[in-house]
Amino acid sequence: MSVEFIGYVSAREQTEIVGPHGPEVDPAYIKSAALLHERGGFDRVLVAFHSHSPDSLLVAQHAALATSRLGVLVAHRPGFAAPTLAARQFATLDALTGGRVAMHVITGGNDVELQADGDHLTKAERYARAADYIRIVRREWQGGPAFDHDGAFYRIRGAQAAILPRHEGSVPVYFGGASDEAIAVTAELADGYALWGEPLDQAAELVNRVRNAASRHSRTLRFSISFRPILAQTEEEAWERAATIEATLIARQQREQQSQQSGNIALDSAGARPTASTLPTNEGSRRLQAIAARGARHDERLWTGVAQATGGRWNSTSLVGTPEQVAQSLLQYYRLGIHTFLIRGFDPVPDTVLFGRELIPRVRELIARENATAHHAA
């Protein structure tokens, strides 16, 4: 299976240590970030979703229409738009972009944050709703005669869409989550499974769990893993940069806490508004917390410093080293059957350029060489 690279485009320039720069929605930044990814050899970019953030589908549309090849992986929470409407929205964007759209279904990892959009379901209920939702979306993407649906969360009569996806009657659907409920939904309904960066042994265990669950439905999935690479010309310089990132993040968190205490509400270090609870309720975050508690370094160059500082609330683990060293590390994950890499930098503009110039070509070359060797051996 070919390797795929996914980047990250936000509505404005912002990470844990950079910005925010510009207005809440910065069209010029979205366009330039998308073009940098396309020119750097990325296949897709993820556009995230939060209860406070600009609409992910519209941001993705602007990014896609600024480019000619780059795909968009649009984060989407089931339950806030009717599934039939969402199916038509994604199919419409797929038509406008020539078939470059994928959906990343997210159920949410913080109960309090979800309540900002009026969602008071339990985690188990959200996964059950997601399954019901995806079934309807997929059915509408198939086209054909009008259909009815009677599920636990949706009752639909006479649904039919005039607009369908460009390829194979479906938009690719990605799903994530390490809980049993998440894996069950993934195994039955998703095309791809997304996990956060974990040590090789734990990533292998999770991939095998999902693969075995999918096999019970006679299905195979594509696996994606997320990292925040930290690159430099020497390994020593890369680790020095990691230490600087961690120190900058901690100092920034302290300033934000002081600002909140004084009554000035600010965005937190990931661009999310503070909530009444910062404790994640999702299994993926708990796994990152447990990994970070064992130490900051794993498998030679997997670093959890930011995961420690943030409580593992989002994609925050890094591979640290020279471009060649990090490429070799990604090759090891590829050997586990993970063929998609979501890579996002802490300094979005220069890191995107660096990944496209130094990292992506090396990884593609290593994997092409490995696949060629395996082909000749067979």
Salt bridges, closest charged atoms under 4 A:
GLU4 OE2 - ARG44 NE 3.44
GLU4 OE1 - ARG222 NE 3.54
GLU16 OE1 - ARG228 NH2 2.82
GLU24 OE2 - ARG12 NH2 3.59
GLU24 OE2 - ARG273 NH2 3.68
ASP43 OD2 - ARG364 NH2 3.05
ASP111 OD1 - ARG126 NH1 3.15
GLU113 OE1 - ARG77 NH2 2.70
ASP119 OD2 - ARG129 NH2 2.66
ASP132 OD1 - HIS149 NE2 2.61
GLU140 OE2 - ARG88 NH1 3.47
ASP150 OD1 - ARG155 NE 3.45
ASP150 OD1 - ARG157 NH2 2.85
ASP180 OD1 - ARG209 NH2 3.11
GLU188 OE1 - ARG135 NH2 3.07
ASP191 OD2 - ARG138 NH2 2.67
GLU198 OE1 - ARG287 NH2 2.72
GLU205 OE2 - ARG209 NH1 3.94
GLU205 OE1 - ARG287 NH2 3.51
GLU235 OE2 - ARG301 NH1 3.53
GLU256 OE2 - ARG252 NE 3.55
ASP268 OD2 - ARG313 NH1 3.43
GLU283 OE1 - ARG286 NH1 3.67
GLU300 OE2 - ARG301 NH2 3.64
GLU324 OE1 - ARG362 NE 3.45
ASP351 OD2 - ARG241 NH2 3.05
GLU358 OE2 - ARG357 NE 3.21
GLU358 OE1 - ARG362 NH1 2.80
GLU365 OE2 - ARG369 NH2 2.89
GLU370 OE1 - ARG335 NH2 2.81
